[in-house]
């Protein structure tokens, strides 16, 4: 199976091609960026496919994309691209949580220690998921205050990863065992997005954004035109 993975959820624009029969990523590229994903993504995908020596419509078996939590604009860019490419190629598109993609390499390295995946949601909040032994979800993805996150994340000297990792580490209570590792990463490793995409079951349902909260921007009632 050959999987095209796409990630535009956070502060990077990434794509990779995984060949499961060869057991390796044949091409990948990541560009650090907070904005501009829409302009950068398709040229990046074209470069990655070219380096992998793959003709898109005949060479890809499925497409994997991160669905959030993350930037509202970034999520829409990646998911729209994945759904459009899947439709054009007649291949399935698989949606994957950003938090699961963050946690995957740590779980693969040692699945006996807990993992806390945290994305900075601003205003002293984080998007959080906590994984236990064997990668089992202990706390499902949710938006919580940093204080509430620490209440559920401080047992067992966990490894903490994500854009919110330092926020949690800096506020870690002195009476709790410190994290065994803290990794502040701007985005998940695209190679693990591809691996999760290869392992995921097909649902037949197109990927949808995992927002976890409403957009910050709200309609301005005062700007509405009066109806006649």
C-alpha positions as a LaTeX table, in Angstrom:
\begin{tabular}{lrrr}
\hline
Residue & $x$ (\AA) & $y$ (\AA) & $z$ (\AA) \\
\hline
Unk1 & 0.00 & 0.00 & 0.00 \\
Unk2 & 1.16 & 3.51 & $-0.81$ \\
Unk3 & $-0.20$ & 6.30 & 1.37 \\
Unk4 & $-0.05$ & 10.02 & 0.69 \\
Unk5 & $-0.09$ & 11.86 & 4.03 \\
Unk6 & $-0.95$ & 15.55 & 4.41 \\
Unk7 & $-0.71$ & 17.81 & 7.46 \\
Unk8 & $-1.62$ & 21.51 & 7.60 \\
Unk9 & $-3.26$ & 21.53 & 11.03 \\
Unk10 & $-0.69$ & 23.56 & 12.96 \\
Unk11 & 2.55 & 25.41 & 12.24 \\
Unk12 & 3.79 & 23.34 & 9.31 \\
Unk13 & 2.78 & 22.29 & 5.83 \\
Unk14 & 3.82 & 18.67 & 5.26 \\
Unk15 & 3.36 & 15.76 & 2.90 \\
Unk16 & 4.86 & 12.29 & 2.67 \\
Unk17 & 4.50 & 9.06 & 0.72 \\
Unk18 & 4.72 & 5.80 & 2.66 \\
Unk19 & 5.22 & 2.47 & 0.85 \\
Unk20 & 4.16 & $-0.24$ & 3.29 \\
Unk21 & 5.49 & $-3.05$ & 1.10 \\
Unk22 & 8.95 & $-1.52$ & 1.25 \\
Unk23 & 8.43 & $-0.53$ & 4.87 \\
Unk24 & 9.63 & 3.03 & 4.42 \\
Unk25 & 8.74 & 6.60 & 3.58 \\
Unk26 & 9.88 & 7.11 & 0.00 \\
Unk27 & 9.59 & 10.91 & 0.02 \\
Unk28 & 8.58 & 13.65 & 2.45 \\
Unk29 & 8.81 & 17.40 & 2.93 \\
Unk30 & 7.90 & 19.74 & 5.78 \\
Unk31 & 7.79 & 23.53 & 5.63 \\
Unk32 & 7.50 & 25.40 & 8.92 \\
Unk33 & 4.81 & 28.06 & 8.62 \\
Unk34 & 2.00 & 29.59 & 10.65 \\
Unk35 & 0.17 & 30.94 & 7.58 \\
Unk36 & 0.12 & 30.36 & 3.84 \\
Unk37 & $-0.78$ & 26.66 & 3.85 \\
Unk38 & $-3.29$ & 27.08 & 1.01 \\
Unk39 & $-0.66$ & 28.44 & $-1.37$ \\
Unk40 & 2.07 & 26.02 & $-0.31$ \\
Unk41 & 0.28 & 22.67 & $-0.07$ \\
Unk42 & $-0.37$ & 21.55 & $-3.64$ \\
Unk43 & 3.09 & 22.47 & $-5.00$ \\
Unk44 & 4.55 & 20.63 & $-1.99$ \\
Unk45 & 2.42 & 17.53 & $-2.70$ \\
Unk46 & 3.53 & 17.61 & $-6.34$ \\
Unk47 & 7.20 & 17.73 & $-5.30$ \\
Unk48 & 6.79 & 14.83 & $-2.89$ \\
Unk49 & 5.03 & 12.65 & $-5.47$ \\
Unk50 & 7.73 & 13.48 & $-8.00$ \\
Unk51 & 10.50 & 12.49 & $-5.60$ \\
Unk52 & 8.67 & 9.25 & $-4.84$ \\
Unk53 & 8.43 & 8.58 & $-8.62$ \\
Unk54 & 4.68 & 8.15 & $-8.38$ \\
Unk55 & 1.95 & 9.00 & $-10.84$ \\
Unk56 & $-0.79$ & 10.29 & $-8.57$ \\
Unk57 & $-3.91$ & 8.70 & $-10.04$ \\
Unk58 & $-2.39$ & 5.24 & $-10.43$ \\
Unk59 & 0.23 & 5.18 & $-7.69$ \\
Unk60 & $-1.58$ & 6.12 & $-4.47$ \\
Unk61 & $-3.86$ & 3.71 & $-2.58$ \\
Unk62 & $-5.15$ & 6.06 & 0.10 \\
Unk63 & $-4.76$ & 9.57 & 1.45 \\
Unk64 & $-4.31$ & 10.42 & 5.14 \\
Unk65 & $-4.85$ & 13.87 & 6.61 \\
Unk66 & $-4.79$ & 15.41 & 10.07 \\
Unk67 & $-8.22$ & 16.63 & 11.13 \\
Unk68 & $-7.37$ & 18.56 & 14.28 \\
Unk69 & $-7.41$ & 20.01 & 16.74 \\
Unk70 & $-5.50$ & 22.88 & 15.18 \\
Unk71 & $-5.84$ & 26.08 & 13.22 \\
Unk72 & $-9.34$ & 26.52 & 11.78 \\
Unk73 & $-7.95$ & 27.74 & 8.46 \\
Unk74 & $-5.16$ & 25.17 & 8.31 \\
Unk75 & $-7.52$ & 22.28 & 8.98 \\
Unk76 & $-9.86$ & 23.34 & 6.20 \\
Unk77 & $-6.96$ & 23.59 & 3.74 \\
Unk78 & $-5.64$ & 20.09 & 4.42 \\
Unk79 & $-9.00$ & 18.37 & 4.64 \\
Unk80 & $-10.35$ & 20.03 & 1.49 \\
Unk81 & $-7.21$ & 19.02 & $-0.40$ \\
Unk82 & $-7.36$ & 15.43 & 0.84 \\
Unk83 & $-11.03$ & 15.07 & $-0.01$ \\
Unk84 & $-10.56$ & 16.62 & $-3.43$ \\
Unk85 & $-7.56$ & 14.45 & $-4.27$ \\
Unk86 & $-9.34$ & 11.33 & $-3.02$ \\
Unk87 & $-12.36$ & 12.10 & $-5.17$ \\
Unk88 & $-10.23$ & 12.75 & $-8.25$ \\
Unk89 & $-8.20$ & 9.56 & $-7.76$ \\
Unk90 & $-11.08$ & 7.36 & $-6.64$ \\
Unk91 & $-9.23$ & 6.46 & $-3.45$ \\
Unk92 & $-10.28$ & 6.60 & 0.22 \\
Unk93 & $-9.33$ & 9.53 & 2.45 \\
Unk94 & $-8.57$ & 8.81 & 6.12 \\
Unk95 & $-8.81$ & 11.43 & 8.86 \\
Unk96 & $-6.44$ & 11.30 & 11.85 \\
Unk97 & $-6.30$ & 13.26 & 15.09 \\
Unk98 & $-3.39$ & 15.67 & 15.45 \\
Unk99 & $-3.03$ & 14.54 & 19.08 \\
Unk100 & $-2.78$ & 10.87 & 18.10 \\
Unk101 & $-0.15$ & 11.74 & 15.49 \\
Unk102 & 1.88 & 13.57 & 18.13 \\
Unk103 & 1.70 & 10.64 & 20.52 \\
Unk104 & 2.35 & 7.83 & 18.03 \\
Unk105 & 6.19 & 7.86 & 17.93 \\
Unk106 & 6.43 & 8.02 & 21.73 \\
Unk107 & 4.01 & 5.13 & 22.15 \\
Unk108 & 5.92 & 3.13 & 19.54 \\
Unk109 & 9.20 & 3.76 & 21.37 \\
Unk110 & 7.81 & 2.70 & 24.78 \\
Unk111 & 4.16 & 1.87 & 25.33 \\
Unk112 & 4.55 & 1.31 & 29.09 \\
Unk113 & 4.77 & 5.01 & 29.97 \\
Unk114 & 1.87 & 7.46 & 29.63 \\
Unk115 & 1.87 & 10.14 & 26.96 \\
Unk116 & 0.22 & 13.54 & 27.20 \\
Unk117 & $-0.36$ & 15.22 & 23.82 \\
Unk118 & $-1.17$ & 18.91 & 24.15 \\
Unk119 & $-1.80$ & 21.65 & 21.60 \\
Unk120 & $-1.74$ & 25.30 & 22.67 \\
Unk121 & $-5.31$ & 26.59 & 22.38 \\
Unk122 & $-4.37$ & 30.05 & 23.74 \\
Unk123 & $-6.00$ & 31.93 & 26.62 \\
Unk124 & $-4.45$ & 29.47 & 29.15 \\
Unk125 & $-6.14$ & 26.48 & 27.53 \\
Unk126 & $-4.87$ & 23.42 & 25.68 \\
Unk127 & $-6.33$ & 20.71 & 23.50 \\
Unk128 & $-5.45$ & 17.55 & 25.38 \\
Unk129 & $-5.40$ & 13.78 & 25.05 \\
Unk130 & $-3.82$ & 11.37 & 27.53 \\
Unk131 & $-2.64$ & 7.90 & 26.53 \\
Unk132 & $-1.83$ & 5.06 & 28.93 \\
Unk133 & $-0.17$ & 1.67 & 28.65 \\
Unk134 & $-0.40$ & 0.14 & 25.21 \\
Unk135 & $-1.53$ & 3.45 & 23.72 \\
Unk136 & $-4.96$ & 3.18 & 25.35 \\
Unk137 & $-6.80$ & 6.50 & 25.58 \\
Unk138 & $-7.23$ & 7.55 & 29.20 \\
Unk139 & $-8.54$ & 11.06 & 28.52 \\
Unk140 & $-10.31$ & 11.61 & 25.20 \\
Unk141 & $-9.52$ & 14.72 & 23.11 \\
Unk142 & $-10.90$ & 17.84 & 24.77 \\
Unk143 & $-10.36$ & 21.54 & 25.35 \\
Unk144 & $-9.40$ & 22.28 & 28.96 \\
Unk145 & $-7.72$ & 24.95 & 31.03 \\
Unk146 & $-4.08$ & 24.37 & 31.90 \\
Unk147 & $-5.08$ & 23.86 & 35.53 \\
Unk148 & $-7.61$ & 21.18 & 34.61 \\
Unk149 & $-5.14$ & 19.58 & 32.21 \\
Unk150 & $-2.62$ & 19.17 & 35.02 \\
Unk151 & $-5.22$ & 17.46 & 37.18 \\
Unk152 & $-5.48$ & 14.57 & 34.72 \\
Unk153 & $-1.98$ & 14.59 & 33.25 \\
Unk154 & 0.44 & 14.54 & 36.17 \\
Unk155 & 0.36 & 10.88 & 37.22 \\
Unk156 & 3.03 & 8.38 & 36.25 \\
Unk157 & 5.77 & 10.80 & 35.10 \\
Unk158 & 4.36 & 11.03 & 31.57 \\
Unk159 & 6.04 & 12.14 & 28.40 \\
Unk160 & 4.52 & 15.41 & 27.20 \\
Unk161 & 4.53 & 16.44 & 23.53 \\
Unk162 & 3.01 & 19.12 & 21.32 \\
Unk163 & 2.82 & 22.88 & 21.00 \\
Unk164 & 1.34 & 23.00 & 24.50 \\
Unk165 & 4.00 & 20.80 & 26.10 \\
Unk166 & 6.06 & 23.66 & 27.53 \\
Unk167 & 2.93 & 25.37 & 28.88 \\
Unk168 & 2.14 & 22.27 & 30.92 \\
Unk169 & 5.76 & 21.68 & 31.95 \\
Unk170 & 6.14 & 25.27 & 33.18 \\
Unk171 & 2.99 & 24.94 & 35.31 \\
Unk172 & 3.74 & 21.40 & 36.54 \\
Unk173 & 2.97 & 21.13 & 40.29 \\
Unk174 & 6.02 & 20.69 & 42.50 \\
Unk175 & 4.42 & 17.86 & 44.47 \\
Unk176 & 3.99 & 15.69 & 41.36 \\
Unk177 & 6.68 & 13.61 & 39.70 \\
Unk178 & 8.08 & 15.69 & 36.82 \\
Unk179 & 7.50 & 14.65 & 33.21 \\
Unk180 & 9.98 & 12.06 & 32.00 \\
Unk181 & 10.28 & 13.99 & 28.72 \\
Unk182 & 8.99 & 17.25 & 27.26 \\
Unk183 & 8.96 & 17.73 & 23.47 \\
Unk184 & 7.71 & 21.02 & 22.08 \\
Unk185 & 7.01 & 20.31 & 18.41 \\
Unk186 & 5.36 & 22.76 & 16.01 \\
Unk187 & 3.58 & 19.91 & 14.22 \\
Unk188 & 3.38 & 16.11 & 14.27 \\
Unk189 & 5.94 & 14.06 & 12.36 \\
Unk190 & 4.42 & 13.60 & 8.90 \\
Unk191 & 5.95 & 10.13 & 8.64 \\
Unk192 & 3.81 & 9.03 & 11.57 \\
Unk193 & 0.72 & 10.59 & 10.02 \\
Unk194 & 1.41 & 8.31 & 7.06 \\
Unk195 & 1.91 & 5.26 & 9.28 \\
Unk196 & $-1.31$ & 5.88 & 11.17 \\
Unk197 & $-3.07$ & 6.40 & 7.86 \\
Unk198 & $-1.86$ & 3.02 & 6.63 \\
Unk199 & $-3.01$ & 1.28 & 9.81 \\
Unk200 & $-6.42$ & 2.97 & 10.10 \\
Unk201 & $-9.59$ & 1.18 & 9.09 \\
Unk202 & $-11.57$ & 2.62 & 6.19 \\
Unk203 & $-14.91$ & 4.01 & 7.34 \\
Unk204 & $-16.24$ & 5.29 & 4.05 \\
Unk205 & $-16.87$ & 8.66 & 5.72 \\
Unk206 & $-14.91$ & 11.66 & 4.37 \\
Unk207 & $-12.58$ & 13.35 & 6.89 \\
Unk208 & $-14.14$ & 16.16 & 8.90 \\
Unk209 & $-12.51$ & 18.80 & 11.12 \\
Unk210 & $-12.10$ & 18.01 & 14.81 \\
Unk211 & $-12.51$ & 21.53 & 16.16 \\
Unk212 & $-13.32$ & 20.90 & 19.86 \\
Unk213 & $-14.48$ & 24.50 & 20.17 \\
Unk214 & $-16.37$ & 27.14 & 18.20 \\
Unk215 & $-14.47$ & 29.63 & 16.04 \\
Unk216 & $-13.23$ & 32.81 & 17.74 \\
Unk217 & $-14.70$ & 34.95 & 14.96 \\
Unk218 & $-18.40$ & 35.65 & 15.38 \\
Unk219 & $-20.90$ & 37.40 & 13.08 \\
Unk220 & $-21.31$ & 41.10 & 13.81 \\
Unk221 & $-25.02$ & 41.73 & 14.23 \\
Unk222 & $-24.50$ & 45.49 & 14.11 \\
Unk223 & $-23.12$ & 45.19 & 10.57 \\
Unk224 & $-26.17$ & 43.42 & 9.19 \\
Unk225 & $-28.29$ & 45.27 & 6.66 \\
Unk226 & $-31.90$ & 45.78 & 7.64 \\
Unk227 & $-34.38$ & 43.75 & 5.63 \\
Unk228 & $-36.94$ & 45.64 & 3.56 \\
\hline
\end{tabular}
